């Protein structure tokens, strides 16, 4: 017999098992990577287009920077939620890293799309955008953090 927190058990029953809610399979992790980065690229493009449209509407560069801040924060939530749902509601450290990298991909995607639209890269390289990036990564990781 082996002494456990719930009492004496046989050696086979006493073996510690990981909680399935915190142990994603490699297939679930791979799907989460694909979906997370797919959503990230789309969100980055949407944030860049929204910033461009607001800049053209006459709110100026500050308005576009605020849109980037808010858009990146919202994108972080969307990326984190996508990773969480695609992985079948699992939470793990590896999934939080996937979500963080995907949130960073939102920022990079927006930064690459902005010059194509004619928006200055200043909209993505400033204090607002860096705060938005940090917020995005924090929210995305928090959604799947164990």
C-alpha angles and dihedrals in degrees: 000000000000123000112234133172089265096046139272116340138171115265094254094051093044095062111116115242127194117249106253090224089066099039114073118190120240090253092054090048092049092050090048091052092050096045094042094053092042091054090043094057092047092047092049091053092048092050091050092048091047091050090048093050092048091048090051092046090067103259089116133219094308090057090049090050092052089050088052090051094050093039093052091049092050091045090054090057092047093049092047092048091049092052090046095051097040090052088056095255095305124152123205143140092252091054091049089055090050090051092048093051091047090051089052088050088058089059093046092046092052091047091053095045096047097072091047089059092047095253115138115249086235086086089067100032106062141081095279093052093046090049088049090051092051091046091048094051092045094050094044093049092045092057093063101023112129 
